[in-house]
Amino acid sequence: MILHKKWRKLSYVVLAASVILSSWSATTAAFAQSQPVLTMVNQEILTSGAILKKYTWQTTRNNKDVKVNANVVEVDLTNSNVKLDVMTGTNNQFTKKQTVLGMAIETKAVAGVNGDFYNTQAEGVPMGPQISNGQLMATPPYLPGFYTFALDQNNKPIVDLFTFKGNIIAKDGASYPLGGINKTYYWFEPGGEHSHIDGLFMYTNAWGQVDRSNDGVTYPTEVLVQNGIITQIPENGVVNMIAPQDGYILRASGKAAEFVRAHLKVGDPIKADYEVLAQDPNTKYDVTKFKMMIGGHTILVDGGQPAKFSREVASLCCTRSRTAIGYSKDEKTAYLITADYSGESKGLSMTELQQFMIQVGVWKGLNLDGGGSTQMVARPLGEFEPVLVNKTETGIQRKVVNGVGVYSIAPKGQVKGLFVQAPNVLFLGEHSPLSTKAYDEYYNPMEAGTMTAQWSVADQRGTFKENVFTPTKAGMAKVTAVSGQASFTADVEVAGRNQIASMKIMTDSLALSEGETYKIPVVATTVSGKTREIPAELIEWEVLGIKGQAANGKLTVESLNGSTGAQLIARYDGYSTMATIPVGIDKTWYDLDNFAVMTMSDQKPAEVKASVQIKPSETNNKYLELQYDFTQGTGNKWAYATLDTGVLIEGQPQMLKVKVNGDESLNWLRAEILDNSGKIHYVDLARNINWKGWKQLTADLSEYKMNYPIRVKSLYLVNEEIGQDERAAKGSIGIDDITFTYRGSVQQPAQNSVGLTINKKAVTVNGKSLTLEQAPYITEGNTLIPIRFVTDALGGTVRWDEKERKVTVIRGTKMIDLWIDQKDLLVNGQRITAEVAPVIKSDITMVPLRILSENLGWKVTWDAKTQQITMQ
């Protein structure tokens, strides 16, 4: 969550006592009434003194069960091998924002979370104070209720309110109050005065740009100081450089600028006298000896109980991703916390965040920046770099101003552990390179060059060529790696036919055209629940219905042969699945070079600005540019490219495709489709525009149950009120090649009727009498029928595999594999268990009727009196 716009434009109003008490009462009541369930699902050591715990938190909202995924890094503050510190932007400088992962990699942190709140419209510096590696980099603002987390010289954790006081003292003894160090503009509370009017502020080398908080409200008079001597006071007022390492730059305006003109001269010595101290005058800290300090927002937990909010939280709104920090009652453990709002994880409200923190052990803690800024990274055991461990709210890792990092300061130790890295499941005949990871006694990774492993596998379940393992037997393979005195044995699952629960060809969105080549990945799920794509070279393919070639994970359509669709059969180790792909065609409806309709702009509310214009691309291809300006107005905001709704879309398209030139704004892109009943359907194209450059977006129109024919009313951007400050307020996107895809229907088998009677060979097909070689009969309550005769009669095909004693039935879009004397069978790659197995009787294959009727779409009628079966 980044500072809300109204925090910037209004005046950080101090909460009235009644409002605080109301919030406190609501928080306490919610905490008392709800009984959320906290479950730790996993934990892993990151380094000596730091551990990552992954939780699920389940509660009830509006009588509905919800689940939240959360991560907690626990840091042992008594462990001399680990430390907490603050990570800053890029190269340890403000104004150069960076993702948490980028900061962690740059500073070699083993874990980290995003840190302080910041003004999204300013330069990119924290609202609160910051001490990094014992150095003061930013001072607290003169604002109430912004709490801070710090570690003193003894590694004791502190959560408290801090303030700042300081003076700049001239050679003649005159002094002027120093407003702060490396601060951007803000508005005082109460009163709402601009912080830099009449203000004197210091900027050090940590401020990474020449512009120092110039928002047009004040005009700067700047002073360059090096080694305690004034070296420059420019006539135009601006020192055109970043502050040097051996000095700082003072920025003055109003009365402060008058002080500069009256008392400061180039060549004079100057003194800066300042300190950071507790807001409570009765609380004493030696902040000059603090190891680290990071600002935050409201206090959340105090004394192991929900605290009264020290800031208003209405602008933090609803259930969102959250970040927090705190410490334990014994002051020995620090907690870095994130909770996700993404996918099935439904985020936390502020009161729920309080509950969660208390449940994981926080005694006192505060809120850090959340929403789209929430990020946690951690280094997996044996790895050298961290990875993102949470799911971000917007699908991207946002660049932020700072973060809290966890660092190992342990010496290099002796090898402690070795483990094997392998895919979660392997397949027969797959050539899979395996690797080892090692860590020392402090749980830090060891260089791979020092870890040459010897490999072996038990029970001749495969072969090794150096570190490349080729499994030859299905089941669990015990793979052992030995390096020096360390060894590790891992169970690696090898999936053959008997280990697979389902297999699917991933072609759901394909529609075939002649001359095109398509990717056709095959994904298997094992009985143990593991899912992985089968290597393309292990799949055997069969193509029916069209002329084409399938190999190495790709289908090339040579000719459609007048067919309405193709059937693809994929086989791996005797396990089969089938996919039916209809023939389709893309028809471009709007591309501005050949086909277009009248396009205008519109916006809501009235304060929003929107415009459209035709622009040439780098290849001189024309496209539509939609420009937007959401800086004015309140609430949800919309910018439209409206199209002529008098133009009907041909036929009944199933898919809508649009090429969009993204601007990483995180705004929501949708289309308005007007159907023949007058209903408007809002079609999602991109929930967050989180990319830059051209990208084709696809929407499945069949999900919307439209009444055809349809019209395109508009393509438009939405900037929602919730999290509005986290998205770009101004920008433009490109729109080109609005295309509709029409998928043909696959021809179905003829509708025939077959009449059978239990224990009788007489049969009718479409009323014509015939004689069976083997009569249907009942065993164990199941009716068995002669499969070849009935399938042929109902418009399907039957195949027999003598080696495997397998029957394959194909009818329409369904394929069933059955093995004689085995109850397990496959329906389009899904393993199913029948009540009775197929058998051979009188040299005729007899199969259970129920399985066929349920999975081939046969309609079965049973006459108990005559024991007659009618199948259609």
N, C-alpha and C positions, 0 to 999 in steps of 0.2 A: 504494500500500500504506500503510495507516494502522497505527499502533501496535497490535499484537496484544494481546488481553486479558491473556494471560499475562505480557506485558511490564509491564502495569500492576499485576497482582496479585502477581507474584513479584518478584524483586529484581534484575533486570538482571544476572544472574550473570556474572561475568567468566569468559571461556573459559579452560579449562586449556590448558597448552602443548601437551599431546598432541592435544587436539581441534583446536587451531589448525593444528598440523602435519598432522593428518589431512586437514583441509579443504584445506590448501595442496597436499598431494600429489594429492588427487582433482582439484583445479582444474588443476594442471599437467598431469596425465595426460590429462584431457579435452581440454585445449587442444592438446596435442601430437598426439592421435590424430585429432581431427576436422579436417576441412578445409572449413569453410563457404565459400560463394561469396558475395561482396558485389558487388552491382551498383547503380550509381547510375542511377536511371531519369529523374531530372529535377533541375534546379537553377534557382533564380530569385533575382534580386537583390531584397532587401527595402529596403535603404537603403545609402547609402555606408558600407562597412565591415561589412555583414552580408549573408549569403547563406543561403538555405534549400536544403538538398540532401535529396532523397527517395531512399531506398534500398530494395532488396529484399535479404534475407539468407536464403540457402538452405542448409539443412543436413539431416542425417539423424538421426532419433530412432527408436530401436527398429526399425531397418531400414526406416523409412518416410521419404520425402522430405517436408520441411515448408518453408514459406515464411513469412517475417516481414516486414511492412512497417514501416519505421522512418524517422524524420525527424531531421535534424541542422541546427541553426542554427549557422553558423560566424561568429564575431565577431572582427574584426581589432582587437586591443588596441592597435595602433600608430596607428590611424586616429582623428584628433581629431574626426571628425564623428559618432562613435557612442560610446555608453557602455552598460555593464551596470549594473543596479541592482536592488534588491529591491522588489517590489510587496507591499503588505500589505493584506489584507482589504478593508474598505470605508472610504473616507476615511482611509487610512493608519493604521488602528487594528486592534489585535488584538481578538479575541472577536467580530468582525464578519466572518465568513467570506464569501468571494465566489468565483465561478468565475474561472479564469485569464483567460477572455475578458473578464469584467466588470472585473477589475483592469487589464487591458491597455487597454481602452477608457477607463476612468476616468483612468488616468495617461498616456494617449496613447503607449503603447509600440507599437513596430512588430512586436514578436514577444515571446513569453514561454513559459515552462513552469512547471508547479507546483513547489513548493519543498520545505520541510522536513517531516519527520514531526511528528505531533501526537497527543496523547491524545484519542481520539474521545469519551471520557466526560467530559472536562473542558471548559474554556471556549472553546477554539479558539485556542491560541497555540503557537508553534513549540517543539519540544523543545530545539533548539540556539540559538546566538547569532544576532543579526541587527544589521547596520549598513545603514541605508538613507540615501542621499544624505549620507553622511558622519556620520550621527547614530546613536549606539548606542541600539538599541531593545530589545534583549534580550541577556542574557548566557549563556554556556555553562553547562550543568548539571554537577554533580560526578559525572559518569559516564564510564567508560572507553570508548574505541573509537568515539565519535561524531566523525567528521571534518567539517571545515568548508572551504568555498571562499570565498576573499576576493580583493580587489584592493587593493594598497597605494597609497600616494600617487603612485607612478610608473606605475600601471596594471599592475604586475607581478602575475601570478596566483599564488595560494598555496593549496595543499591541505595542511592540517595539523590537529593536535589542539590545541585551545585550552582554557583554564580561566579561572577568575575568582577574584580575591581583593579584599576590600574591608572597610571598617569604617565604622560610624557613631560619630562622636565627639561626646560631649555637651559642654556648656559647662564642666562641672567637670573635663573631661579624660578621663572614663571612656569606654571604647569597647566596642563589641560587633560581632562579625563579621557582615558583610552577606552573606546567602545568595545573592543574585542580584537581577536587575532584570527585572520583568515575567515572572516564572516561575510556572507552575502547579505543583501538587504532583507529586512523583515519589518513587521509592524509591532510596536510596543503594546503590551497589555497591562492595565487598561489604557484607553486613550486612543490607540490606533495611529500614533505618530510614526512616520517613516524612520527607520533606525539610523539612516545615514544623513538625515538633515541635521546640520550642526555637529556631525559626528567625526571623530578621529579614529581611524582603524589601522591596524598593522597587518601587513601581508609579507609572508616569508617565502622562501624558495619552495615550500610545500604547495603554494598557490601556483598552479602550472600554466598560467596564461598571463598575457600583458594586460588585458582588460580586467579591472578590479571593481566588480560590482557596480557597473554603470547601467542603470535602468532608465535614465532620462529624467529622474526626479531631482538629482543633485549633480552639480558640476564639480569634478575633482581638482583639487590642488595637491600634488604629490611631492613627497620628499624622499630622496634616496639616502639611506644611512648605511655606512660600511665601517665595521670595527669601531662603532660608537661615535663616528664622525659624520656630519652631514656633508655629502659629496655632490649633491645635485638638487636644485629646486627649479625645474624648468619654467620658462616664461609662459609656455602654453598650458602649464599645469600638469602634464602627464609625463611620467617616466616611462619611456618606451622600451621596457625590458621586464623580464621576470626577475624578481628579487634575487640577489646573489646569495651564495652560501654563507658569506661572511657578514651579512647584513639583512636589511629589511626595507620595505617601502611603506611610508605612511600615506594614507589617503585621507584628505581633509575636505570638508565642505562647510559653507555657511560660517558660523562663528568659529569653528575649528580652523577654517582657512584664514580668517582674520588673525587668529593666534599664530599661525605659521608666518604670515607676512610681518607680524609685529615682533616676533621673538626668535625666529629661526633664521640662521644665515649659513651659507656654504662655508665649510671649514670649522664651524663651531662643534664642540662636543655636545652630545645629547644623551639623555638617560631615559630608559624605559623601565618603569617600576610597576610590576603587576603580579597578581596571584589569582589562582583558582581556589575557591573555598566553599564550604557548605553554606547553603542558604540559611540554615538554622545557626545563629551565632553561638549557640551553646555546644555545637558539634565541631570538634577540631580534627582536621586531617592535615598531614604534611603531603600535599598533592605533588610537591616537587620531587618526591621519592616514589610516586606511584609508578608501577610497571606498565599499566595500560588503563585506558578509559575510553568508553564509547557511549555516545548519547542514544537515547531512545524516546519513548513516548510515555504513555500512562503507566503507573505502577499497576500490576495485576495481582500479585500475591504478596502478602505480608504476614509473617508469623504462621505460615502454612494455611492461611485462610484467604478467601477472595477479598481483595482490597477495594476501597472506594476509588473510583476512577479519578485520577488527578487531572485529566484532560477530558473534553467531550469525546465520545466515541461514536456518535451518530454518523459522522462522516466516514468512519471506517466500515460501517454498514454490513449488515447481513451476514451470510456465511461466506468466508473467503479463505484463501491460503493465508497462513499466519507464520510469523517468525517471532521467537521470544528467547530471553536469556534469564538465568537465575542461578541460585545456589542453594545448597542443602542446609538443614538446621545446624549441623555440626561444622559448617563452613569449610568442609573438606572437598566438596564436589561442586563443580560448575556444570550447568546444563545448557546446551545449545539446542533449540527446538524448532522444528518446522512441521506444519500440518498442511496437507494438500487439498486444493479444490480443483480436481481434474478427474474426468472419467467417473468411475464408481465412487471415488473419494469426494465427499460432499463439503469439505471445509469446516471451519469452526466460526461461531460467533465469538464476540469478545468475552462473554460470560462463560461460554463453553471452553475457551482457551484457558481461562482461570481454572476451571475444573480439571482440565487435562494436566496442566502444570502441577497442580497439587497432587494428582494421582501418580505422577512419575517421580515425585520427591522434592519438588521445588518448595523452599521455605520462604524465599523472597525473590521476586523477579519482576521483569518489566517487558513491555511490548516493544519489538523492533519493527522495522518497515516490513509490510506484508503484501498481500495481493499479488500482482504480477511481478513484484520484486523478490518474492520468497524463493530462495535457492539454498540447497545444502549440497556440499560436495564432501567426499570422503575417499581415502585411498584404500583400495582393497588389499587384503593381506598378501604380501609378496610382490605387489606392484609398486612402481616408482612414482606414478602420478595419480592424483585423485580423479574421480569421475562424478558426474551429477547423480545423486541418489534419490532425489525427489522428482515428482512430475510437476513442472511449472504450470501456472494457471493459464498462460497464453500459448504454451507450446514452444516458447523460445526462452533463452536465458537472457534476461534483461541486463544491460550495463547499469551498474549502481556505483555509488560514490565510495563506499567502504564496506568492510565486513569484519567479522571476528574469525580469526584463524587459530588453528591448533597446530603446534609445532613440536617436533621431536628434537630434543637437545641431548639425546643419549649418544655415547660414544659407539663406535663400531664394535659389535659383539660377535661371539662365536655362533655358528649355525645352530638353530634350535629346531627348525621344521622345514620339511620339504613336501610339496604336494604337486599332483599331476593336473595339468590343465587339458581338458578334452571336451568335445561337444557333449551335451546332455544325453544324447543317444547317437549311436553309430549304426550303420547299415552294412550288411554283408557285402564284401568286395570293395568297400569304400577305402580309399587311401587317405588316412587322416594323420597329419603331423601332430604329435603330442609334444608338450613342453612341460618343463618343471619350473616352479617358482619356489624360492627359498627365502626364509626370514631368519633374523638372528635372535639372540636372547632378549632383545628389546623390541621385538616384533617389527623391526625395520627391514626392508628388502635388501637382499644381497645381489651383487652384480652377477649377471648371467654368465659372464666369462669365467667366473670361478666355479661354476656348477655344471660340469660335463657329466651327463647321466648315462648309465647303462640300462637298457630296457629289456624286459622279458614279460611273457604272458603265460599264465598257468593253463594246464590241460590242453595244450596245443589248439587254443581257440583262435589263433591268428598268427601272423608273422610280423616281424619287425625288420625294416631296412633303415638302419640308424634310428631316428625317432619317429619314422612313419609307420603307423600301425595299420594293418589290413586284416580285419576280422574275417574268419572263415566259418565260425559256428555262432548260432544265435544263442541268446541268453546273457548271463552276467560273465564278463571277462575280467579276471583279476590281473591288472597290469601293474607291474612293479618298476619303479625307477630307483637306481642306486647311484649316489654321488658321494664319494669319500666315505665317511662314517655314517652319512644320513641315507635313509631309504624310506620310500613311501609306496604303499600298495593302494590302488584305487579300484573300485568296482565300476566298470564301464558297461552300460547296457548296450547290447547289440540286438537290434530288432530284425527278426525274420518274420515270416508269415504269422507264426503263432503269437508273437508279441504285439501285433498291430491290432488296435481296436477300430480304427477307421482310416481311410485314405481318400483324399479328395483332390481332383484336378481343379485348380483355381481359375475358372473361366467365367465366373458369374456375369461379368459386364461385357463379354466379348460379343461382337456381331461380325460375321465373316464377310470379307470382300476378296475377289480374285486378285492374285498377285501380291497379297499382303502376308507379312510374317508376324506371328503373335507369340508372346511368351506364354508357356503353359506349365507353370510350376506345379509340382505334386507334393502335397503336405500330408504327412502321416502323424497320427496320434497313437501312442502306445497304450497298452492296457494299464501301465503304471501312470498314465496321464501326461507324458512328455510329448511335446509337439515340435516337429522339425521338418523342413523341406528335405525330401529325398534327393541326393545328388543326381543331376540330370542323366549322367552316363549310366546309371543303374536301372533306368526305366526302359522297358520294352513297350513300344507303341503299336497300336492298330488304328487306322483311320477308315471310317465307314461313311458312305453317303456322298463324299466329294473326292476329287482327285487332289491329293496333297501328301506332303511328307512331314512326319513328326520325328524329331530326333534332337538330342542334347537340349531338351527343355524348350524347343521352339516348334511351332506349326507353320508350315508354308503352304498357302492355298494356291494350287496351280489352276484348278478349274472347279467351279461349283456344280457343273454337270446338271444344271436345272434343279438342283436339290434345294429344299427349304432349310436344310441344316446338316450338320456333321455330327457323327458320333465318334468320340475319342475314347479308346480303351487303353488304360495304362496298367502295366503289370510289373510287380516287383516280388521276387521270390514266391511266385504262385499266388500272390494276393492281387486282386484286380479291382478296378473301379472304372466307371464310365461317366463321361460328361457329354451332354448334348448342347451344341452351340448353334444358334440360329443364324441364318444369313441376314445381314443387315447392310445398311448404306448410310453414310453421313451426307447430309445435305446442308451446305452452308447457306444461312439465311441473311446474314448481315456481316459484311466485311469492308464496306466503304470503298472498295476498289471495283466491285462488280454488283453487289447487292446491298441495298441500304434502304432505310425508311426515315422519315422526318424524325429528328431527335432534338429535344429541347432540354432545358434544365429546370429543376424545381428544388425547393428546400422547405424544411420545417425545423424549428419555428422560423418566424419571419427574420430574426436576427442572423440566421445562418446564411452564408454566401455559397452559391454553387454556380458553376458554368461548365459548358461543354464546347469543345472545338475539335476540328479535324486536324491531326498532326501527321507528319511523315516520319516513318521509322528510319533506322540507319540504312535499310535496304530500299528506301523510298516507298515502302508499303504504307498505305494510309491506315490510321487507326483513330479511335475516338478517345479523347482525353477528358476525364471528369475531374475538374478542380473543385476543392471544397475548403471552406474556412469555418470551423466550428468554435472559434474563439469567443463568439458572443452568444447570448441566450442562455437558457437554463434547461435542465432536464435532458431527456433523450433528444438527439439531434439527427437529422436526415439530410442527405444530399442525393438528388435523383438525376439520372439520365433517362428522361421519359421518351417512350417510343410511340409511334402512331398505332393506336389500337384498332384502327380500321383494317389493318392487314392481318388476314387469317394465316395461321400456320397450317401447312398442308398435312393431312392425314392425322395419325395418332402416334407421334414420336414417343419413344420410351426414355430417351436420354437427351439432356441439354449439355452442350459443351461450350465453354467460353475461354478465350485466351485473355489473361489479365496481366498487365504490367504492374506488379506490386510495389508498394512504397514502404513496407515494414511499419505501417501505421498502427497495426493491431485493430483497426476498425473492422466492422462486420459487413460482409458483402452478400447481398441477397438479390433475388429477382422477383418481380411481381408478375404472375401469370394469371390472366383473366380467362376463365373457362366459359363454355357456352351457356351455362346457367347463370352467369353474372357473378359467380363467386371468384374472389381473388385468392390465389394460392401464393404463399410466401416461401419461396424456394431458397434454401441455404446454398450458397456457392462457396463461401469461406467464412468460418466462424471468427477467425482472426487473420487479417492479411499480415502474415509474419514472414514474408519473403520479399526479395527485391529482384526485379527483372521479370521477364515473361514466363508465365506458367499456365498450362491448360487446366481448367477446373471442370469437373464433371458432376452433374446432378442426375439422380435417377427419378424421373418424373412419375414412374409407376407407383411410387410410394404415396403420391398425393391424391390419388383417386379423382382425376380430373374428368370433367364432362367435355368431350371433344366436340367441335374444334376449339383450339385455344388461340390466345393472342398474348404477345409479350407487352406488358404495360410499362415496365421500367426495369433498369438495373440500378441499385442504389446502395449507398453506404450508410451504416448506422454507427453513431458514437453514443453508446449507452451512458446513462447518468451514473450508474454504479461503475466505479473505477475509471471515470472519465479522464482524470489527470494522468492515467497510465497509458493513454493512447495519443497519437499525434492529432493535434487540433487543426493543422493546415497541411495540405499536400495535394497530390493528384495521382490517379491511377489511369492506366490505359486499358481500353476494351477493344477486342478485335475478334473476328471469326466466330460469331454466334452461330453454332451448328446444332442441328437436330439429328439424332440417330434413330433410325427406324429398324427395329428387329422383327424379322419375319417369324411367323408361327411355324413350328415344326410339324410336318405332316404326321398325323396319327394313323395307327393301323385301322383296318376296316372293322366295323362293329358286327361281329358274328355271334351266334348263339349255339351252345353245346348242351345237350341233355344226357345225363348219365344216371344210372341206377345202381345202387350198392349191390355188389355180388352178381351183377349181370353184365354180359358183354355187349348187349344191344346199346347203341348210342345213336343220337340224332345230331346232325350238324345243319343248322338253318332249315330244320324240318326234314332233312334227308336222312334215311335210316342207313346205318353202317354197323359193322361188327368189330369189337375190340379183341385184341389178342389176350389181354389181361383185364379182368373186371376190376373196378374200384372196390375198395374194402375199407373197413374201419378197424383200427388197432389203437389201443390205449386212448380211446375217445377221439382219435384223429382220423379223418378220411384221407386215404392215399389214392392218388389218381395217376394214370399213365401220362407222364409229362410230355413226351414228344407228340403224341396224338393230339392232346388238348391244346398245346401251344401252337402247333401248326394250324389247328382249326380256328384259333382265336387271333391269328395274325401275328405270331411271333416266330422266333427261330430258336432251335435247340442245338447246342454243341456238346460233343462228348469227348473227354480227355481220358483215354484208356490208361495212361501211365499214372495219373493222379486219381483215377476213378471219380472224375468231376463232371457234373452237368452244368452247363451255362445256358441260361434262358435270357434272351433279349427280346423285349417288346417295347416299341416306342422309345421313351426316354429312360427305361428301367433295364437294369441288368442284374441277374441273380446268379450267384455261384453256389452250388450245393455239392457236397462230397458224400458219396455212398457210405452209409453206416456212421456218419458224423452229424451231430446235432447243430454244430456251428455252421452258419452260412453267411454269405455276403450279399447285401443289397446296395448297389451303387457304392461299394467300398465300405459300407457300415457293417460291422460284425453283429450278427443277431443269432440268438440261440433258440432253436425250435423245440417243441415238446417231444417230437419223435424224429428220427433220422430218415433220410431217403434210403430205400432198399432196392435191390434187384430181385424181381420175382418173375419166373418164367421168361428170363432174359429181357424183361421189360423194366425200365427204371420207373419206380413209383415214388412220388414225392408228396409231402403233406399239402393238402389243398389250402389250408388256412394261410400258410406262409405266402403262397402264390397270390391268392386273392387279395390279401392285405397289402402286398407290395407291388403288384402289377396293375392294380386298379380294376380287377375283375369284379363284376356284380354277381353275387352267388345267391341263389334262392334254394331253400331246402324244404321238401315236402316230407314231413315225418311219417305220414300215413303210407305213402308209396315208396318212401326212401329214395326219392328222385332228386337229383341235383341239376339245377339249370345255371349255366355260366354264360355271362355276356361280356 
